[in-house]
Protein backbone atom coordinates (compact mmCIF):
# COMPACT_ATOMS: atom_id res chain seq x y z
CA UNK A 1 0.00 0.00 0.00
CA UNK A 2 2.82 2.45 0.85
CA UNK A 3 4.43 2.20 -2.58
CA UNK A 4 1.06 2.54 -4.32
CA UNK A 5 0.18 5.61 -2.26
CA UNK A 6 3.64 7.07 -2.92
CA UNK A 7 3.32 6.50 -6.67
CA UNK A 8 -0.14 8.11 -6.75
CA UNK A 9 1.18 11.08 -4.73
CA UNK A 10 4.01 11.59 -7.24
CA UNK A 11 1.52 11.46 -10.12
CA UNK A 12 -0.56 14.15 -8.41
CA UNK A 13 2.47 16.45 -8.57
CA UNK A 14 3.48 15.40 -12.08
CA UNK A 15 6.74 13.91 -10.77
CA UNK A 16 8.33 11.07 -12.75
CA UNK A 17 8.20 7.96 -10.52
CA UNK A 18 11.80 6.72 -10.38
CA UNK A 19 12.54 3.88 -7.96
CA UNK A 20 14.21 6.21 -5.44
CA UNK A 21 11.45 8.82 -5.66
CA UNK A 22 8.76 6.19 -5.13
CA UNK A 23 10.68 4.78 -2.15
CA UNK A 24 11.09 8.21 -0.54
CA UNK A 25 7.49 9.15 -1.33
CA UNK A 26 6.30 5.94 0.33
CA UNK A 27 8.29 6.84 3.45
CA UNK A 28 6.71 10.31 3.46
CA UNK A 29 3.07 9.54 2.66
CA UNK A 30 2.76 5.76 2.47
CA UNK A 31 0.78 5.47 5.69
CA UNK A 32 -1.50 8.42 4.90
CA UNK A 33 -0.29 10.54 7.82
CA UNK A 34 1.19 14.02 7.51
CA UNK A 35 4.72 14.36 8.79
CA UNK A 36 7.59 16.79 9.26
CA UNK A 37 10.96 15.34 8.32
CA UNK A 38 14.51 16.52 7.90
CA UNK A 39 16.55 15.31 4.95
CA UNK A 40 18.80 13.49 7.40
CA UNK A 41 15.84 11.80 9.07
CA UNK A 42 14.40 10.64 5.75
CA UNK A 43 17.85 9.41 4.70
CA UNK A 44 18.17 7.40 7.93
CA UNK A 45 14.69 5.91 7.43
CA UNK A 46 15.56 4.89 3.87
CA UNK A 47 18.80 3.23 5.00
CA UNK A 48 16.98 1.47 7.85
CA UNK A 49 14.55 0.11 5.24
CA UNK A 50 17.43 -1.33 3.24
CA UNK A 51 17.35 1.27 0.48
CA UNK A 52 20.59 2.32 -1.18
CA UNK A 53 20.29 6.09 -1.52
CA UNK A 54 22.70 8.95 -0.93
CA UNK A 55 21.99 11.94 1.28
CA UNK A 56 22.49 14.18 -1.78
CA UNK A 57 19.76 12.22 -3.60
CA UNK A 58 17.43 12.69 -0.64
CA UNK A 59 18.05 16.46 -0.68
CA UNK A 60 17.55 16.64 -4.46
CA UNK A 61 14.37 14.56 -4.23
CA UNK A 62 12.95 16.73 -1.46
CA UNK A 63 13.68 19.80 -3.60
CA UNK A 64 11.86 18.13 -6.53
CA UNK A 65 8.87 17.41 -4.26
CA UNK A 66 8.87 21.07 -3.11
CA UNK A 67 9.04 22.32 -6.69
CA UNK A 68 6.04 20.09 -7.53
CA UNK A 69 4.21 21.57 -4.50
CA UNK A 70 3.82 18.15 -2.91
CA UNK A 71 5.61 19.28 0.27
CA UNK A 72 6.69 22.57 1.76
CA UNK A 73 9.98 23.49 3.37
CA UNK A 74 9.83 25.00 6.85
CA UNK A 75 13.10 26.66 7.88
CA UNK A 76 13.57 26.91 11.63
CA UNK A 77 17.08 28.35 11.50
CA UNK A 78 19.88 28.72 8.98
CA UNK A 79 21.06 25.16 9.48
CA UNK A 80 17.77 23.27 9.95
CA UNK A 81 14.89 22.75 7.57
CA UNK A 82 11.91 20.43 7.86
CA UNK A 83 9.81 19.20 4.99
CA UNK A 84 6.09 19.10 5.65
CA UNK A 85 3.72 16.84 3.71
CA UNK A 86 0.79 19.05 4.72
CA UNK A 87 0.94 21.91 2.22
CA UNK A 88 -1.95 24.15 3.30
CA UNK A 89 -1.07 27.29 5.26
CA UNK A 90 -0.81 26.43 8.95
CA UNK A 91 1.39 27.39 11.93
CA UNK A 92 3.98 25.18 13.58
CA UNK A 93 5.47 24.56 17.00
CA UNK A 94 9.24 24.03 17.01
CA UNK A 95 10.25 22.11 20.12
CA UNK A 96 13.78 23.33 20.87
CA UNK A 97 14.48 20.70 23.54
CA UNK A 98 14.22 17.79 21.10
CA UNK A 99 14.44 19.56 17.72
CA UNK A 100 11.04 18.49 16.43
CA UNK A 101 8.38 20.33 14.47
CA UNK A 102 4.65 19.76 14.89
CA UNK A 103 1.51 21.42 13.60
CA UNK A 104 0.00 24.13 15.81
CA UNK A 105 -3.77 24.67 15.94
CA UNK A 106 -4.47 27.03 13.03
CA UNK A 107 -7.93 27.90 14.32
CA UNK A 108 -6.32 29.51 17.40
CA UNK A 109 -3.94 31.73 15.42
CA UNK A 110 -5.03 35.29 14.80
CA UNK A 111 -2.86 37.84 13.02
CA UNK A 112 -4.53 41.21 13.45
CA UNK A 113 -2.06 43.47 11.65
CA UNK A 114 0.95 43.18 9.38
CA UNK A 115 3.56 45.80 8.60
CA UNK A 116 3.10 47.83 5.42
CA UNK A 117 4.78 46.03 2.56
CA UNK A 118 6.93 47.79 -0.03
CA UNK A 119 5.15 49.25 -3.05
CA UNK A 120 5.00 46.90 -6.02
CA UNK A 121 5.04 43.76 -3.89
CA UNK A 122 2.44 41.34 -2.58
CA UNK A 123 2.47 38.89 0.30
CA UNK A 124 2.85 35.39 -1.10
CA UNK A 125 2.79 33.54 2.21
CA UNK A 126 3.15 34.03 5.95
CA UNK A 127 5.09 31.38 7.85
CA UNK A 128 4.49 31.10 11.59
CA UNK A 129 6.87 29.01 13.67
CA UNK A 130 6.38 29.24 17.42
CA UNK A 131 9.50 28.15 19.31
CA UNK A 132 8.95 26.28 22.56
CA UNK A 133 11.25 25.00 25.32
CA UNK A 134 10.69 23.53 28.74
CA UNK A 135 10.23 26.18 31.42
matplotlib code that plots the C-alpha trace (Angstrom):
import matplotlib.pyplot as plt

x = [0.0, 2.8, 4.4, 1.1, 0.2, 3.6, 3.3, -0.1, 1.2, 4.0, 1.5, -0.6, 2.5, 3.5, 6.7, 8.3, 8.2, 11.8, 12.5, 14.2, 11.5, 8.8, 10.7, 11.1, 7.5, 6.3, 8.3, 6.7, 3.1, 2.8, 0.8, -1.5, -0.3, 1.2, 4.7, 7.6, 11.0, 14.5, 16.5, 18.8, 15.8, 14.4, 17.8, 18.2, 14.7, 15.6, 18.8, 17.0, 14.5, 17.4, 17.3, 20.6, 20.3, 22.7, 22.0, 22.5, 19.8, 17.4, 18.1, 17.5, 14.4, 12.9, 13.7, 11.9, 8.9, 8.9, 9.0, 6.0, 4.2, 3.8, 5.6, 6.7, 10.0, 9.8, 13.1, 13.6, 17.1, 19.9, 21.1, 17.8, 14.9, 11.9, 9.8, 6.1, 3.7, 0.8, 0.9, -1.9, -1.1, -0.8, 1.4, 4.0, 5.5, 9.2, 10.2, 13.8, 14.5, 14.2, 14.4, 11.0, 8.4, 4.7, 1.5, 0.0, -3.8, -4.5, -7.9, -6.3, -3.9, -5.0, -2.9, -4.5, -2.1, 1.0, 3.6, 3.1, 4.8, 6.9, 5.2, 5.0, 5.0, 2.4, 2.5, 2.9, 2.8, 3.2, 5.1, 4.5, 6.9, 6.4, 9.5, 8.9, 11.2, 10.7, 10.2]
y = [0.0, 2.4, 2.2, 2.5, 5.6, 7.1, 6.5, 8.1, 11.1, 11.6, 11.5, 14.2, 16.4, 15.4, 13.9, 11.1, 8.0, 6.7, 3.9, 6.2, 8.8, 6.2, 4.8, 8.2, 9.2, 5.9, 6.8, 10.3, 9.5, 5.8, 5.5, 8.4, 10.5, 14.0, 14.4, 16.8, 15.3, 16.5, 15.3, 13.5, 11.8, 10.6, 9.4, 7.4, 5.9, 4.9, 3.2, 1.5, 0.1, -1.3, 1.3, 2.3, 6.1, 8.9, 11.9, 14.2, 12.2, 12.7, 16.5, 16.6, 14.6, 16.7, 19.8, 18.1, 17.4, 21.1, 22.3, 20.1, 21.6, 18.1, 19.3, 22.6, 23.5, 25.0, 26.7, 26.9, 28.3, 28.7, 25.2, 23.3, 22.7, 20.4, 19.2, 19.1, 16.8, 19.1, 21.9, 24.2, 27.3, 26.4, 27.4, 25.2, 24.6, 24.0, 22.1, 23.3, 20.7, 17.8, 19.6, 18.5, 20.3, 19.8, 21.4, 24.1, 24.7, 27.0, 27.9, 29.5, 31.7, 35.3, 37.8, 41.2, 43.5, 43.2, 45.8, 47.8, 46.0, 47.8, 49.3, 46.9, 43.8, 41.3, 38.9, 35.4, 33.5, 34.0, 31.4, 31.1, 29.0, 29.2, 28.2, 26.3, 25.0, 23.5, 26.2]
z = [0.0, 0.9, -2.6, -4.3, -2.3, -2.9, -6.7, -6.7, -4.7, -7.2, -10.1, -8.4, -8.6, -12.1, -10.8, -12.8, -10.5, -10.4, -8.0, -5.4, -5.7, -5.1, -2.2, -0.5, -1.3, 0.3, 3.5, 3.5, 2.7, 2.5, 5.7, 4.9, 7.8, 7.5, 8.8, 9.3, 8.3, 7.9, 4.9, 7.4, 9.1, 5.8, 4.7, 7.9, 7.4, 3.9, 5.0, 7.8, 5.2, 3.2, 0.5, -1.2, -1.5, -0.9, 1.3, -1.8, -3.6, -0.6, -0.7, -4.5, -4.2, -1.5, -3.6, -6.5, -4.3, -3.1, -6.7, -7.5, -4.5, -2.9, 0.3, 1.8, 3.4, 6.9, 7.9, 11.6, 11.5, 9.0, 9.5, 10.0, 7.6, 7.9, 5.0, 5.7, 3.7, 4.7, 2.2, 3.3, 5.3, 9.0, 11.9, 13.6, 17.0, 17.0, 20.1, 20.9, 23.5, 21.1, 17.7, 16.4, 14.5, 14.9, 13.6, 15.8, 15.9, 13.0, 14.3, 17.4, 15.4, 14.8, 13.0, 13.5, 11.6, 9.4, 8.6, 5.4, 2.6, 0.0, -3.1, -6.0, -3.9, -2.6, 0.3, -1.1, 2.2, 6.0, 7.8, 11.6, 13.7, 17.4, 19.3, 22.6, 25.3, 28.7, 31.4]

ax = plt.figure().add_subplot(projection="3d")
ax.plot(x, y, z, "-o")
ax.set_aspect("equal")
plt.show()
